[in-house]
Amino acid sequence: MRTSEADPDPDSEQDSDIHLCIVQPAGYLHALGFLDQARFFRYQFRRLGARVTIGQNRLRHDAINFVFGAHLMSGNHLMFDASATQRFRCVFVNLEQLGRVGARVPDAFLELLATSPVVDYDAENISAYRGQGDGKDGEDVFLVSFAHAPYLACAPSENIALDKRPLDVLFFGSINDRRRAMLKEITTAGHQVHILPFGLYGPERDDEILRAKVVFNCHFYDSARFEQARVFQCLSLGTPVISERTAMTNVPPQFEHSVFWTPSDGVRAFFDNDFRRADFFDLARQKLARFATCDVLDQYATVLARVQHYFAARPGNANAAARWQPERIHIGSGRDYWPGWLNVDVLESAQPDVLLDLSLPLELPARMDSATLGPLELRPESIQFIYASNVLEHVRDLPRMMTNCLRLLKTGGQMLVEVPNEGSPGAWQDPTHVRAFNENSWLYYTTWFWYLGWFDERFDMVALEWLDHAHAPCKREQAHFMRVRLQKIRTSALERSMARALRPDFGGLPDDALTGR
């Protein structure tokens, strides 16, 4: 089923850059599982002449964004900011098994799928987010499958002969009772099953696949959708796959004769008999060779053309020309990136939306151009919330930074900061630290505001919380960090009067120009 790799049609609408965004809540290892599929999308789109990038959580205003993992949660809400669909061209890639007996996903994710363009790997999923007969399935839901990925092929010198590999049977993925029972059938048949630690992805996992004689695949959900997003990776690496197959398992053609199939109740018999056959590995090599001829470029060509046509007919969705005026700023985005916020950092390696040092003079309004967010503007008193975690201890000119934050915040807007607690083990361990903090570190920004040249506004401390080494609330004696919530307020008449008494210029006096002789 190889298709031609002809040059893209010069009259087509294939002129947009493509960005593949993998949603990853901070530190969530399992989002790495989307790397395999994102690489396959990148490979196919590049073959079609597109310029393709991959990023973590970041969208690009100048590209069509294919979003992987939009169902993942951060706390009690979707990590993906749904309002981004009003400013960015987004296509959601669904790789979950949906429906009554499939994965439980947030309603907010299903709403995204119901109202946005979607790429899905199985037609059976569509009814979970699109009503039957609503007439929209053919317009903005696109089906693709996975097939041979030539970029995964190993050099012959690096590929161990199948029958010489040290691992009998490899399994990777999450374990439930259903899968556990099937794996027990294999061990009962006398074969060693090597189960990868849950959370091993990318090249480290692929190295283990290359050490296995076979990979065993079985369904997690009763929906029994074929796990092609996992199996194509193994076959492309040159490792045979033995897979469970039920009456509900819908198998794309490229896998039909490339995989060893066994019914759910026949796993023990397969490993007792078929796996022990003298010609098993000859058959396996034939299946791998057959899979290497499978190409699905035509599917991705159709998706690319139709997606570009979809957004060309809806130019307002991108809203690319308007300057965005953010209302939330995340300072120090190197550790994690927050979708829907303006992420700023002083280090280019952190890949922030803009490089911005708020401890330097800042002229407002400030107009900037961001590779991720497009044109944006920062105006005085326009920001509702500023978050800075483990940033203030690095800043040389902290008074200037706090002054800039005060200028940016709306009256009533808040600033949440997390900083090392003075005397804690972590307070000075980073060589770039220039200070630590205690309860009195905030007096200049709240009570003694006039020392900083402030007059009409100041910060009020709304809350102070002690945190342990894991950033969990604790008592003062165990604190490694403190979390402080500050709110911008107007100074009172009495406070301004006190400030006049304490400032050498009396807080500034009006120039009483003469009005007559």
ZALO-371598 format. One record per residue (C-alpha): x, y, z; residue number from 1. Coordinates in steps of 0.001 Angstrom, whole numbers, plus 500000, padded with zeros to 6 digits. Layout:
KEKE    east   north      up    n
KEKE       X       Y       Z  NUM
...
//
This chain:
KEKE    east   north      up    n
KEKE  500000  500000  500000    1
KEKE  502840  502347  499172    2
KEKE  501789  505703  497791    3
KEKE  503869  508013  495666    4
KEKE  505983  510686  497293    5
KEKE  505302  513294  494648    6
KEKE  506087  516960  495118    7
KEKE  503251  518965  496713    8
KEKE  500820  520574  494303    9
KEKE  502041  524157  493738   10
KEKE  498423  525299  493493   11
KEKE  497497  523773  496860   12
KEKE  497131  525702  500103   13
KEKE  500118  523933  501716   14
KEKE  501978  527087  502685   15
KEKE  501594  527147  506468   16
KEKE  504206  526096  508962   17
KEKE  503169  523186  511174   18
KEKE  503806  523071  514916   19
KEKE  503302  519920  516965   20
KEKE  502500  520853  520569   21
KEKE  502797  518165  523249   22
KEKE  500867  519097  526388   23
KEKE  502837  518176  529507   24
KEKE  501870  519117  533059   25
KEKE  505009  519992  535014   26
KEKE  507121  516883  535637   27
KEKE  504513  514508  534138   28
KEKE  506622  511731  532592   29
KEKE  503863  510001  530679   30
KEKE  503399  512934  528310   31
KEKE  506654  511685  526751   32
KEKE  504553  508872  525317   33
KEKE  503355  511314  522644   34
KEKE  506858  511762  521239   35
KEKE  506536  508661  519031   36
KEKE  503361  509863  517345   37
KEKE  504548  513474  517073   38
KEKE  507724  512319  515323   39
KEKE  505648  510289  512866   40
KEKE  503460  513311  512103   41
KEKE  506598  515429  511644   42
KEKE  508107  512864  509266   43
KEKE  505007  512701  507096   44
KEKE  504410  516470  506974   45
KEKE  508062  517108  506123   46
KEKE  507766  514675  503242   47
KEKE  504955  516900  501980   48
KEKE  507199  519959  502068   49
KEKE  505969  521514  505314   50
KEKE  508255  523183  507842   51
KEKE  507558  521394  511126   52
KEKE  508548  522098  514728   53
KEKE  507816  520235  517974   54
KEKE  507389  521974  521323   55
KEKE  506265  521396  524891   56
KEKE  503071  523277  525836   57
KEKE  503951  526162  523518   58
KEKE  501712  527146  520616   59
KEKE  502851  529190  517633   60
KEKE  500805  532069  516279   61
KEKE  502392  531728  512813   62
KEKE  501682  527997  512380   63
KEKE  498888  525460  512385   64
KEKE  499182  523737  515762   65
KEKE  498510  520011  516107   66
KEKE  497971  519472  519842   67
KEKE  498770  516120  521484   68
KEKE  497602  515330  525041   69
KEKE  494994  518062  525417   70
KEKE  493073  515768  527793   71
KEKE  495777  515994  530485   72
KEKE  494905  517806  533682   73
KEKE  496779  520296  535841   74
KEKE  495058  520237  539202   75
KEKE  491318  520303  538541   76
KEKE  491412  521846  535082   77
KEKE  492773  521061  531633   78
KEKE  496430  521906  531208   79
KEKE  495566  523211  527734   80
KEKE  494017  526673  527806   81
KEKE  490780  526307  525832   82
KEKE  490611  530052  525128   83
KEKE  493745  529644  522985   84
KEKE  491544  528321  520177   85
KEKE  490301  531892  519707   86
KEKE  493811  533165  518971   87
KEKE  495634  530154  517528   88
KEKE  494883  527703  514729   89
KEKE  494562  524449  516685   90
KEKE  493900  520879  515572   91
KEKE  493521  518332  518371   92
KEKE  495078  514899  517927   93
KEKE  493068  512312  519837   94
KEKE  494937  509114  520680   95
KEKE  492629  508053  523523   96
KEKE  490126  505200  523337   97
KEKE  486846  507028  523844   98
KEKE  483324  505869  524449   99
KEKE  481373  504090  527172  100
KEKE  483953  501328  527756  101
KEKE  487007  503404  526883  102
KEKE  489145  505925  528735  103
KEKE  487536  508383  531122  104
KEKE  488497  511845  529926  105
KEKE  487414  515302  531142  106
KEKE  484210  516737  529709  107
KEKE  486187  519864  528840  108
KEKE  488354  517770  526510  109
KEKE  485314  516317  524782  110
KEKE  484037  519871  524362  111
KEKE  487286  520822  522633  112
KEKE  486902  517862  520292  113
KEKE  483287  518783  519625  114
KEKE  484070  522361  518619  115
KEKE  487493  522130  516950  116
KEKE  489205  520302  514085  117
KEKE  490308  516816  515192  118
KEKE  492695  514163  513936  119
KEKE  491710  510723  515221  120
KEKE  493189  507285  514732  121
KEKE  489932  505318  514995  122
KEKE  486497  506116  513562  123
KEKE  484851  504419  516552  124
KEKE  485959  507324  518752  125
KEKE  484084  510015  516855  126
KEKE  480625  509380  518277  127
KEKE  481984  510132  521767  128
KEKE  482471  513796  520887  129
KEKE  480332  514349  517788  130
KEKE  476613  513670  517758  131
KEKE  475387  511161  515251  132
KEKE  474286  512781  512026  133
KEKE  475352  516333  512906  134
KEKE  476885  516695  509471  135
KEKE  480244  517847  510805  136
KEKE  482278  514627  510825  137
KEKE  483407  514928  507222  138
KEKE  484301  518612  507518  139
KEKE  486755  518817  510382  140
KEKE  487414  515306  511730  141
KEKE  490308  513635  509938  142
KEKE  491319  509984  510260  143
KEKE  494932  508823  510052  144
KEKE  496793  505661  510933  145
KEKE  500409  504806  511666  146
KEKE  502759  502705  509569  147
KEKE  506424  502085  508893  148
KEKE  508761  504801  510203  149
KEKE  512044  504477  508259  150
KEKE  513845  506901  510558  151
KEKE  513742  504226  513298  152
KEKE  515679  501638  511318  153
KEKE  518922  500517  512974  154
KEKE  522175  499932  511152  155
KEKE  522664  496174  510564  156
KEKE  525665  496189  512893  157
KEKE  523474  497508  515738  158
KEKE  520542  495126  515232  159
KEKE  520835  491842  517143  160
KEKE  519418  488806  515318  161
KEKE  515915  488100  516614  162
KEKE  516631  484617  517955  163
KEKE  519785  485865  519734  164
KEKE  518164  488681  521677  165
KEKE  518363  488380  525487  166
KEKE  514713  489173  526320  167
KEKE  512096  486550  525471  168
KEKE  508956  488717  525653  169
KEKE  508789  492447  526356  170
KEKE  505743  494308  527622  171
KEKE  505452  498029  528247  172
KEKE  502486  500137  529264  173
KEKE  500215  500481  532264  174
KEKE  499083  497308  534027  175
KEKE  495539  496417  535046  176
KEKE  493927  493088  535981  177
KEKE  493098  492309  532384  178
KEKE  496668  492701  531189  179
KEKE  498122  491070  534283  180
KEKE  496112  487905  533608  181
KEKE  497393  487659  530034  182
KEKE  501003  488199  531051  183
KEKE  500596  485405  533581  184
KEKE  499494  483100  530737  185
KEKE  502823  483762  528998  186
KEKE  504909  483004  532078  187
KEKE  502842  479876  532698  188
KEKE  503824  478771  529199  189
KEKE  507440  478943  530343  190
KEKE  508569  482233  528852  191
KEKE  510172  485127  530671  192
KEKE  508228  488391  530435  193
KEKE  510262  491527  530887  194
KEKE  508022  494424  531983  195
KEKE  509487  497864  531490  196
KEKE  509215  500342  534348  197
KEKE  506103  502451  533744  198
KEKE  507413  505824  532649  199
KEKE  510256  504736  530365  200
KEKE  509910  506403  526958  201
KEKE  511897  507555  523961  202
KEKE  515342  506178  523084  203
KEKE  515723  504541  526503  204
KEKE  512611  502445  525896  205
KEKE  513564  501779  522280  206
KEKE  516884  500312  523421  207
KEKE  514916  497714  525389  208
KEKE  512631  496980  522429  209
KEKE  515743  496187  520382  210
KEKE  516805  493632  523004  211
KEKE  513505  491721  522821  212
KEKE  512676  488750  520634  213
KEKE  509037  489935  520581  214
KEKE  506807  492593  522113  215
KEKE  503436  491459  523458  216
KEKE  500479  493800  523022  217
KEKE  497081  493452  524688  218
KEKE  494155  495761  525279  219
KEKE  493722  497855  528407  220
KEKE  490062  498727  527827  221
KEKE  487122  496566  526899  222
KEKE  486719  498793  523835  223
KEKE  489642  496739  522428  224
KEKE  490885  499419  520029  225
KEKE  494102  498270  518422  226
KEKE  497097  500056  519924  227
KEKE  498635  500961  516594  228
KEKE  500335  504041  518055  229
KEKE  502473  501652  520119  230
KEKE  502830  498772  517667  231
KEKE  504109  500803  514687  232
KEKE  507103  501900  516776  233
KEKE  508091  498309  517595  234
KEKE  507687  497039  514045  235
KEKE  509599  500003  512637  236
KEKE  512445  499260  515046  237
KEKE  512539  495707  513689  238
KEKE  510969  493873  516635  239
KEKE  508018  491500  516008  240
KEKE  504727  492067  517817  241
KEKE  502300  489455  519126  242
KEKE  498942  491080  519798  243
KEKE  495648  490134  521304  244
KEKE  492721  490428  518901  245
KEKE  489023  490412  519757  246
KEKE  485903  490624  517623  247
KEKE  485866  494368  518385  248
KEKE  489477  494993  517331  249
KEKE  489522  497080  514167  250
KEKE  492904  496582  512483  251
KEKE  494244  498960  509785  252
KEKE  495391  497080  506650  253
KEKE  499109  497712  507187  254
KEKE  499040  495695  510418  255
KEKE  496854  492815  509209  256
KEKE  499702  490640  507945  257
KEKE  502544  492324  509861  258
KEKE  501530  491269  513382  259
KEKE  501136  487833  515011  260
KEKE  497527  487648  516255  261
KEKE  496076  485652  519117  262
KEKE  492535  485598  520556  263
KEKE  492123  486712  524147  264
KEKE  491632  483135  525338  265
KEKE  494436  481750  523172  266
KEKE  497502  483500  524625  267
KEKE  498730  480411  526486  268
KEKE  498276  478218  523400  269
KEKE  500124  480685  521161  270
KEKE  503163  480764  523422  271
KEKE  503007  477002  523994  272
KEKE  502933  476246  520260  273
KEKE  503398  479053  517700  274
KEKE  506156  480868  519557  275
KEKE  508110  477604  519853  276
KEKE  507941  476772  516145  277
KEKE  511304  476374  514432  278
KEKE  510311  478784  511696  279
KEKE  508825  481445  514010  280
KEKE  511618  483953  513458  281
KEKE  511612  483348  509703  282
KEKE  507925  484216  509736  283
KEKE  508664  487218  511947  284
KEKE  511241  488557  509499  285
KEKE  508730  488181  506672  286
KEKE  506147  490168  508640  287
KEKE  508653  492902  509408  288
KEKE  509676  493097  505762  289
KEKE  506010  493363  504755  290
KEKE  505427  496180  507237  291
KEKE  508426  498067  505835  292
KEKE  506553  498417  502522  293
KEKE  503544  500093  504145  294
KEKE  503177  503813  503600  295
KEKE  500328  506119  504646  296
KEKE  501598  509367  503157  297
KEKE  498331  509820  501273  298
KEKE  496417  510049  504572  299
KEKE  498643  512825  505888  300
KEKE  498554  514654  502552  301
KEKE  494761  514686  502798  302
KEKE  494863  515925  506406  303
KEKE  497355  518671  505621  304
KEKE  495430  519936  502607  305
KEKE  492048  519844  504346  306
KEKE  493311  521471  507538  307
KEKE  494930  524292  505596  308
KEKE  491727  524772  503608  309
KEKE  489724  524758  506859  310
KEKE  491732  527619  508374  311
KEKE  492019  529515  505108  312
KEKE  488217  529728  505145  313
KEKE  488285  530935  508781  314
KEKE  491080  533525  508979  315
KEKE  489498  535135  512015  316
KEKE  490352  532107  514153  317
KEKE  494040  532954  514077  318
KEKE  493493  536613  515044  319
KEKE  497122  537068  514056  320
KEKE  497036  540797  513347  321
KEKE  495804  542006  516750  322
KEKE  498306  542754  519484  323
KEKE  497584  540540  522444  324
KEKE  497321  542259  525814  325
KEKE  497977  539561  528413  326
KEKE  496382  539646  531839  327
KEKE  498612  537019  533496  328
KEKE  502419  536913  533633  329
KEKE  504550  533921  534633  330
KEKE  508062  535080  535565  331
KEKE  510805  532490  535268  332
KEKE  509296  529941  532884  333
KEKE  512335  527672  532691  334
KEKE  510963  525059  535058  335
KEKE  507513  524890  533488  336
KEKE  505583  526760  530839  337
KEKE  502026  527907  531493  338
KEKE  499668  527946  528498  339
KEKE  497457  531010  528366  340
KEKE  499967  533147  530283  341
KEKE  502736  535443  529121  342
KEKE  505803  533415  530087  343
KEKE  508909  535578  530538  344
KEKE  512479  534701  531452  345
KEKE  515960  536173  531216  346
KEKE  517396  532974  529717  347
KEKE  516849  532090  526071  348
KEKE  517379  528404  526924  349
KEKE  514138  528506  528946  350
KEKE  512247  529133  525669  351
KEKE  509981  531830  527126  352
KEKE  507417  533718  525081  353
KEKE  509605  536805  525413  354
KEKE  513002  537521  526903  355
KEKE  512253  540156  529528  356
KEKE  514203  541241  532612  357
KEKE  511789  543085  534875  358
KEKE  514683  544225  537091  359
KEKE  515747  546586  534293  360
KEKE  514080  549884  533353  361
KEKE  510759  549208  531609  362
KEKE  509073  551806  529458  363
KEKE  505320  551326  529253  364
KEKE  503460  550680  527106  365
KEKE  505923  548093  525780  366
KEKE  505318  546485  522388  367
KEKE  506969  543147  521668  368
KEKE  506932  540412  519067  369
KEKE  506888  536827  520295  370
KEKE  507675  533736  518237  371
KEKE  504989  531866  520139  372
KEKE  502345  534503  520849  373
KEKE  502832  536960  518011  374
KEKE  502610  540725  518578  375
KEKE  501753  541709  522141  376
KEKE  501630  544801  524294  377
KEKE  502195  545415  527987  378
KEKE  500345  548432  529356  379
KEKE  500344  550022  532813  380
KEKE  497690  548615  535141  381
KEKE  496701  545870  532712  382
KEKE  497802  542694  534507  383
KEKE  495514  540803  536857  384
KEKE  498001  538238  538199  385
KEKE  501784  537759  538334  386
KEKE  503400  534505  539457  387
KEKE  507094  534182  540296  388
KEKE  508378  530909  541745  389
KEKE  512013  530771  542859  390
KEKE  512890  533919  540939  391
KEKE  513258  536786  543402  392
KEKE  516291  535231  545088  393
KEKE  518234  535609  541806  394
KEKE  517334  539226  541002  395
KEKE  520035  541861  541520  396
KEKE  517755  544909  541550  397
KEKE  514707  543606  543364  398
KEKE  513220  547054  544202  399
KEKE  513110  547928  540501  400
KEKE  511506  544579  539666  401
KEKE  508836  545011  542318  402
KEKE  508235  548549  541083  403
KEKE  507698  547303  537542  404
KEKE  505324  544615  538780  405
KEKE  503362  547223  540766  406
KEKE  503092  549408  537656  407
KEKE  501864  546513  535526  408
KEKE  499233  545244  537959  409
KEKE  495699  546512  538015  410
KEKE  494505  547871  541342  411
KEKE  493353  544742  543142  412
KEKE  495636  542565  541022  413
KEKE  497800  540069  542846  414
KEKE  501377  538797  542801  415
KEKE  502165  535318  544122  416
KEKE  505810  534587  544913  417
KEKE  507629  531529  546248  418
KEKE  511104  532106  547665  419
KEKE  513666  530256  549829  420
KEKE  513225  530708  553552  421
KEKE  516218  532207  555313  422
KEKE  518204  529554  557174  423
KEKE  516752  526611  555278  424
KEKE  519117  524051  553656  425
KEKE  518154  525207  550170  426
KEKE  518431  528954  550758  427
KEKE  521969  529369  549444  428
KEKE  522688  526113  547634  429
KEKE  522283  527708  544205  430
KEKE  525380  529822  543408  431
KEKE  523192  532350  541592  432
KEKE  521226  533203  544763  433
KEKE  521815  536757  545989  434
KEKE  519409  536729  548949  435
KEKE  517087  534657  551105  436
KEKE  513843  535821  552704  437
KEKE  512055  535947  556040  438
KEKE  508801  537470  557266  439
KEKE  510250  540982  557333  440
KEKE  511529  540915  553756  441
KEKE  508216  542337  552520  442
KEKE  508024  545435  554711  443
KEKE  509497  547764  552078  444
KEKE  506796  546746  549594  445
KEKE  503923  547017  552075  446
KEKE  504522  549283  555090  447
KEKE  507634  551266  554102  448
KEKE  506606  551811  550488  449
KEKE  507819  555451  550370  450
KEKE  511454  554313  550578  451
KEKE  511018  552905  547050  452
KEKE  509573  556153  545686  453
KEKE  506043  554766  545718  454
KEKE  503264  557080  546738  455
KEKE  499787  556343  545381  456
KEKE  499996  552518  545356  457
KEKE  501650  549819  547406  458
KEKE  501398  546095  548057  459
KEKE  499324  544603  550820  460
KEKE  500245  541148  552121  461
KEKE  497178  538955  551701  462
KEKE  498715  535685  552871  463
KEKE  502007  534091  553929  464
KEKE  502419  530322  553932  465
KEKE  505383  528171  554962  466
KEKE  506374  525322  552640  467
KEKE  508563  522271  553149  468
KEKE  511194  520908  550718  469
KEKE  508418  519507  548495  470
KEKE  506510  522830  548505  471
KEKE  503818  521373  550767  472
KEKE  502403  523540  553607  473
KEKE  504224  523069  556912  474
KEKE  505071  524801  560194  475
KEKE  507590  527660  560373  476
KEKE  510231  525424  561954  477
KEKE  510241  522953  559019  478
KEKE  510026  525561  556268  479
KEKE  512351  525492  553273  480
KEKE  510291  528053  551336  481
KEKE  507635  530670  551878  482
KEKE  504723  531526  549622  483
KEKE  503541  535124  549778  484
KEKE  500466  536598  548118  485
KEKE  500641  540350  547590  486
KEKE  497838  542581  546339  487
KEKE  498140  546003  544755  488
KEKE  496094  548581  546658  489
KEKE  495700  552349  546694  490
KEKE  497349  554061  549612  491
KEKE  495103  555796  552113  492
KEKE  495085  559547  552692  493
KEKE  496821  559031  556020  494
KEKE  499502  556838  554427  495
KEKE  500167  559464  551765  496
KEKE  500394  562130  554460  497
KEKE  502933  560039  556374  498
KEKE  504879  559489  553156  499
KEKE  505067  563245  552582  500
KEKE  506502  563707  556047  501
KEKE  509193  561082  555409  502
KEKE  510237  562064  551868  503
KEKE  512646  564920  551213  504
KEKE  510462  566246  548378  505
KEKE  507275  566005  550487  506
KEKE  505980  563503  547962  507
KEKE  505940  566080  545189  508
KEKE  504091  569367  545354  509
KEKE  502042  571049  542635  510
KEKE  503734  573856  540739  511
KEKE  501692  576833  541865  512
KEKE  502035  578938  538742  513
KEKE  501029  582546  538954  514
KEKE  497546  583158  537621  515
KEKE  497650  586958  537637  516
KEKE  499624  590053  538630  517
//
